[in-house]
Amino acid sequence: MSVSFTTLAFTTAALLTAGAASAVTVQWASLTSQPNSTTVIGNIGAVGATYSGSINFTQLNNTGTDYWVDSGYTQGVVNRPTGTDLISLNEGGLKTITFSAPVSTVYLAFTSWNGVSTTFSSPFATVSEGCGFWGCGTFTGASPSFTGSGEVHGVLSFAGPITSLTFTDTSENWHGLQIGIAVPEPATWALLIGGFAAVGVAMRRRRVPLAA
């Protein structure tokens, strides 16, 4: 049975779409140092992540209280931040998150953004919201802005490629933040490699001259 290049291409695209539709695995930042009062440095795998802006306190190197306890806010859509790393904010103003390389999808986890109004430089999608360490709440408003209603805990996603993401928030006693990026699941990688291999074989076959 012969299979055309177009059929292979569409089949590969369909497989990749099916893989992407499954629950996302997020790799959360390992926050390793705070060189000054307005900067936190970390890494997410091979990607460096730097936060710049006002800081209330930080929890680095997986120490401190686990404010990312899940009482329903991840809703099985993404994994909650692992470990206890956290950037706590209280003073409103401009904040910037910079990556050492373009990132396809950025995930930000929030804890206790009660009454905090925030506007981002990029549109976002609400991945999940609900109850956590401090109680329950929701995001209200429309992208690229939101206001936390109650003790909202949740995750927002930002489509890339992104090398820098900024936001401006309002003041509050304290509200926590963690940074993550999407990690393709092994099955998705297998589909990706297999699909491109099949397309490559088809392209090579198409370059073979027909016999006279």
C-alpha positions in Angstrom: 0.0 0.0 0.0 1.4 3.4 -1.0 1.1 6.4 1.4 1.5 9.9 0.0 3.6 12.6 1.6 0.5 14.7 2.3 -1.1 11.8 4.1 1.9 11.2 6.3 2.2 14.9 7.1 -1.5 15.1 8.2 -1.2 11.8 10.2 1.9 13.2 12.0 0.1 16.4 12.8 -2.9 14.5 14.1 -0.7 12.3 16.4 1.1 15.4 17.8 -2.2 17.1 18.4 -3.6 14.1 20.2 -0.4 13.9 22.4 -0.6 17.6 23.2 -4.2 17.2 24.3 -3.3 15.1 27.3 -2.5 16.7 30.7 0.5 18.9 30.7 3.5 18.1 32.8 5.0 21.4 34.1 8.6 21.6 35.2 8.8 24.3 38.0 11.8 26.5 38.6 14.5 25.7 41.1 15.1 29.0 42.7 18.7 29.1 43.8 19.8 32.6 44.7 18.8 36.2 45.5 21.8 38.3 44.7 20.1 41.6 45.7 16.8 42.9 47.1 15.1 42.9 43.6 16.4 39.8 41.8 15.8 36.1 42.1 17.8 33.6 40.0 16.8 30.1 39.2 16.7 27.5 36.5 14.1 25.2 34.8 16.1 22.3 33.5 18.6 23.9 31.0 16.7 27.2 30.9 17.7 30.0 33.2 15.0 32.1 34.8 15.5 35.5 36.4 12.8 37.5 38.3 13.3 41.2 38.7 11.1 43.5 40.8 10.1 44.2 44.4 10.3 41.2 46.7 8.7 40.5 50.1 10.6 37.3 50.8 11.8 34.2 48.9 12.1 30.5 49.6 15.1 29.1 47.9 16.7 25.7 47.4 13.5 23.8 48.5 13.4 25.2 52.0 10.5 26.7 54.0 6.8 26.2 54.1 5.0 24.3 51.3 2.5 27.0 50.3 1.7 25.0 47.1 -0.4 22.4 48.9 -3.2 21.4 46.5 -6.8 21.4 47.8 -8.2 21.3 44.3 -6.7 24.2 42.4 -4.7 22.1 39.9 -7.8 20.0 39.1 -5.7 17.3 37.5 -4.8 19.6 34.5 -1.3 20.3 35.6 1.0 19.1 38.3 1.3 21.6 41.2 4.7 23.2 42.0 6.9 20.7 43.6 9.1 21.6 46.5 8.7 24.8 48.5 10.4 27.4 46.3 8.4 30.6 46.1 8.7 34.4 45.4 6.5 36.4 47.8 5.4 39.8 46.7 3.7 42.6 48.6 4.6 45.9 47.0 2.8 46.6 43.7 4.6 47.7 40.6 6.3 46.4 37.5 7.9 42.9 37.6 9.8 41.1 34.9 10.6 37.4 34.3 13.4 36.7 31.8 14.4 33.4 30.3 17.9 32.5 28.9 16.3 31.0 25.8 12.8 31.3 24.1 10.2 29.2 25.9 7.2 27.7 24.1 4.8 27.9 27.0 5.2 29.7 30.3 3.2 28.6 33.4 2.8 30.8 36.5 1.4 29.4 39.7 -0.2 31.7 42.2 -1.0 31.4 45.9 -3.1 33.9 47.9 -3.6 36.7 45.3 -6.6 38.0 47.4 -7.8 41.3 45.9 -4.6 41.7 43.8 -5.2 43.3 40.4 -2.6 42.3 37.7 -1.9 43.1 34.1 0.5 41.0 31.9 2.4 41.9 28.8 1.1 38.8 27.1 -2.4 37.2 27.0 -3.0 34.3 29.2 -5.3 31.3 29.6 -6.6 30.1 32.9 -5.4 26.6 33.3 -6.9 26.0 36.8 -8.1 27.8 39.9 -9.5 26.9 43.3 -8.5 26.1 46.8 -5.0 25.9 48.3 -3.0 26.6 51.4 -4.8 29.8 52.4 -8.4 28.9 51.3 -10.4 29.3 48.1 -10.9 31.9 45.4 -11.1 32.6 41.7 -9.6 34.8 39.0 -11.9 37.5 37.7 -11.5 39.8 34.7 -10.3 39.2 31.2 -6.9 38.5 29.7 -4.4 40.1 29.9 -5.6 41.3 33.3 -7.2 39.7 36.3 -8.2 40.4 39.9 -8.0 37.8 42.6 -11.3 37.2 44.2 -10.9 35.5 47.6 -7.7 33.5 48.4 -7.2 32.4 44.8 -4.7 29.6 44.0 -4.2 28.7 40.4 -2.2 28.3 37.3 -2.1 30.6 34.2 -0.4 29.7 30.9 1.2 32.1 28.4 1.8 30.9 24.8 5.3 31.6 23.4 7.9 31.8 22.2 8.6 33.9 25.2 12.0 35.3 26.4 10.6 38.0 28.7 7.2 38.4 30.5 6.3 41.4 32.5 3.4 42.2 34.7 2.2 45.0 37.0 0.4 44.1 40.2 -1.1 46.0 43.2 0.0 45.9 46.8 -1.2 43.3 49.3 0.0 41.7 52.5 1.7 39.0 50.5 1.0 36.9 47.5 3.2 34.1 46.1 4.4 33.2 42.6 6.3 30.3 41.0 7.5 29.9 37.4 7.3 26.9 35.2 7.5 25.7 31.6 5.9 22.8 29.7 7.7 19.5 29.5 6.6 17.1 26.6 5.6 13.7 28.0 7.7 10.7 26.8 4.8 9.6 24.6 4.6 12.9 22.9 8.4 12.8 22.2 7.9 9.3 20.7 5.2 10.6 18.4 7.2 13.6 17.4 10.4 11.5 16.6 8.4 8.8 14.8 6.3 11.2 12.9 9.3 13.2 11.6 11.1 10.0 10.7 8.2 8.8 8.6 8.0 12.2 6.8 11.8 12.1 6.2 11.5 8.6 4.7 8.7 9.8 2.4 10.7 12.8 1.3 13.7 10.6 0.4 11.5 8.2 -1.6 10.0 11.1 -3.5 13.5 12.2 -4.6 14.3 8.8 -6.2 13.9 9.1 -10.0 11.3 7.0 -11.7 12.7 4.2 -13.9 12.5 4.9 -17.6 
